Amino acid sequence: MSYSNKHFIRHDFPLFDFGAGTDEVMSFRVPKDEHGNDQQARIVNIGVAVTEVFATVSGDATMEVGTSGNTDAFGLLTIPDASADEDVIDVSDDTDAILDADIPAGTLVEVNFKHGTESGGVTGQGIPLIDMYVW
């Protein structure tokens, strides 16, 4: 299959509390095709649907998309302080979030969720997502 025969998928992750003070790593592989063959992907969006206002001071929360050897090989989304509830922070806000859009077939993609930092209480929750074309 070629890129001209691509199809769109969205990979949603569970709600993550970026203000809880604990980083977390989740992983996925690009889905196989109907014949069981590995597919490759091209990332077109990295984002977080905000469900609680983000409040940080000295360091914004981030979402890294990469591999175990290079945690931001494909992308690094920064979620700015004061991101509002019911907002979506994505590549329209952080225009250089996608570092390398192409995910090779068979790659185990790791997504690192990193909390923001502040001397007081940090808040911010959201549903992370990655939009991509696969073929």
C-alpha positions as semicolon CSV with decimal commas, in nm:
position;residue;x (nm);y (nm);z (nm)
1;M;0,000;0,000;0,000
2;S;0,125;0,349;-0,073
3;Y;0,070;0,689;0,085
4;S;-0,185;0,763;-0,186
5;N;-0,400;0,486;-0,029
6;K;-0,365;0,615;0,327
7;H;-0,637;0,621;0,590
8;F;-0,677;0,848;0,892
9;I;-0,673;0,729;1,253
10;R;-0,680;0,906;1,588
11;H;-0,507;0,748;1,883
12;D;-0,668;0,874;2,206
13;F;-0,497;0,810;2,538
14;P;-0,666;0,794;2,880
15;L;-0,715;1,113;3,077
16;F;-0,379;1,219;3,221
17;D;-0,324;1,441;3,524
18;F;-0,027;1,657;3,424
19;G;-0,049;1,827;3,765
20;A;-0,014;1,511;3,976
21;G;0,365;1,535;3,991
22;T;0,428;1,195;3,833
23;D;0,545;1,145;3,475
24;E;0,413;0,849;3,280
25;V;0,502;0,657;2,964
26;M;0,249;0,483;2,740
27;S;0,319;0,306;2,413
28;F;0,154;0,187;2,093
29;R;0,234;0,042;1,752
30;V;0,083;0,158;1,427
31;P;-0,199;-0,088;1,348
32;K;-0,135;-0,369;1,103
33;D;-0,323;-0,381;0,774
34;E;-0,599;-0,632;0,694
35;H;-0,334;-0,888;0,588
36;G;-0,136;-0,863;0,913
37;N;0,145;-0,655;0,762
38;D;0,310;-0,372;0,954
39;Q;0,208;-0,027;0,836
40;Q;0,390;0,303;0,855
41;A;0,238;0,631;0,965
42;R;0,264;1,006;0,924
43;I;0,173;1,221;1,223
44;V;-0,046;1,519;1,135
45;N;-0,143;1,635;1,484
46;I;-0,036;1,597;1,846
47;G;-0,269;1,742;2,104
48;V;-0,434;1,746;2,443
49;A;-0,805;1,810;2,500
50;V;-0,788;2,007;2,826
51;T;-1,030;1,909;3,104
52;E;-0,875;2,112;3,389
53;V;-0,696;2,449;3,369
54;F;-0,317;2,418;3,352
55;A;-0,134;2,617;3,620
56;T;0,244;2,597;3,617
57;V;0,518;2,855;3,667
58;S;0,871;2,733;3,612
59;G;0,807;2,456;3,361
60;D;0,523;2,376;3,124
61;A;0,380;2,027;3,092
62;T;0,486;1,835;2,781
63;M;0,395;1,536;2,570
64;E;0,689;1,368;2,396
65;V;0,633;1,124;2,109
66;G;0,930;0,904;2,029
67;T;1,102;0,577;2,109
68;S;1,281;0,436;2,412
69;G;1,613;0,554;2,265
70;N;1,489;0,900;2,161
71;T;1,188;1,016;2,362
72;D;1,101;1,306;2,131
73;A;1,203;1,153;1,797
74;F;0,865;1,231;1,641
75;G;0,724;1,516;1,845
76;L;0,730;1,741;2,149
77;L;0,412;1,927;2,242
78;T;0,435;2,196;2,509
79;I;0,114;2,268;2,700
80;P;0,137;2,628;2,814
81;D;0,046;2,767;3,152
82;A;-0,315;2,887;3,174
83;S;-0,443;2,651;2,904
84;A;-0,817;2,669;2,966
85;D;-1,065;2,394;3,045
86;E;-1,237;2,272;2,727
87;D;-0,952;2,401;2,506
88;V;-0,749;2,180;2,273
89;I;-0,376;2,247;2,266
90;D;-0,224;2,104;1,947
91;V;-0,001;2,187;1,650
92;S;-0,204;2,500;1,578
93;D;-0,075;2,634;1,915
94;D;0,272;2,474;1,917
95;T;0,358;2,491;1,547
96;D;0,691;2,307;1,578
97;A;0,551;2,019;1,789
98;I;0,598;1,763;1,510
99;L;0,971;1,700;1,479
100;D;0,967;1,403;1,238
101;A;0,621;1,314;1,109
102;D;0,711;0,972;0,965
103;I;0,689;0,664;1,187
104;P;0,855;0,359;1,029
105;A;0,658;0,034;1,007
106;G;0,686;-0,186;1,316
107;T;0,812;0,091;1,546
108;L;0,712;0,079;1,911
109;V;0,615;0,442;1,977
110;E;0,651;0,568;2,333
111;V;0,459;0,871;2,452
112;N;0,602;1,044;2,758
113;F;0,367;1,264;2,959
114;K;0,562;1,507;3,177
115;H;0,403;1,719;3,446
116;G;0,460;2,089;3,486
117;T;0,657;2,230;3,779
118;E;0,584;2,502;4,031
119;S;0,672;2,574;4,392
120;G;0,303;2,555;4,487
121;G;0,025;2,342;4,347
122;V;0,036;2,241;3,983
123;T;-0,288;2,167;3,802
124;G;-0,380;2,048;3,456
125;Q;-0,557;1,745;3,317
126;G;-0,641;1,644;2,965
127;I;-0,696;1,370;2,711
128;P;-0,388;1,334;2,489
129;L;-0,430;1,243;2,122
130;I;-0,226;1,174;1,811
131;D;-0,376;1,203;1,463
132;M;-0,201;1,020;1,180
133;Y;-0,234;0,871;0,838
134;V;-0,137;0,504;0,805
135;W;-0,059;0,296;0,498
